[in-house]
Amino acid sequence: MVSAIALVDIDNKVLIAQRPKNKFMESFWEFPGGKIEENESPNECIVREVREELGVDINNSCFSPLTFTTFDYEDFSVIIFLYLSREWEGFIKGKENQNLKWVRPNECLKI
């Protein structure tokens, strides 16, 4: 299971991150997030992942569930919980050597 988040700025652009080289699906663009650890809720996961990947803090009152989906790969399936937030504390900076980009929602399908 995975938690991811659509961070939306004042211009209604969303933040996407490029997967690092040498990782599964390298160079693809995605919403920031990551794997849910054992005994961790999807909410706890996204708070942790945002801090680890972007260096900013969100709290439970600043984000809300948006949707969830499943995706079937050739040899495994994954459940993805997607959240939405317009508020965070700190300045966003990629901490895991990922390229970051703010895009309009309709641009996400073109990337």
C-alpha positions, 0 to 999 in steps of 0.5 A: 500500500502507498500514500501520496499527496497532491499539494496545491499552491496558491496558483492552483498548481500541483506538485509532482516529483520525478522518480529517481534513476535506479528505482522502479519506474525511474524518471516517471512523474508522480505525486510525492509519497511512499510505501506504508510501513508496518503498523502505520496508517495511510495518514501517518504514512503521508505525514512521514513521507512529506517530511522525508521527501520534501522537508515540510510538515503537514498535520491531520487538520491540513489534508484530506482524503481525495481518492484511492485506487488500485493498480495492477502491475504484471507481478503485483498490485498496489493500493494507492491512497491519495490526499489533498492539501493546500497548507504545509509548514516550511519550504518545499525542497526535494530531499531525495535527489528528486526533480520537483515541478509545479504544474496545472492539473490538466498538464499532469496527463501530458507528462 
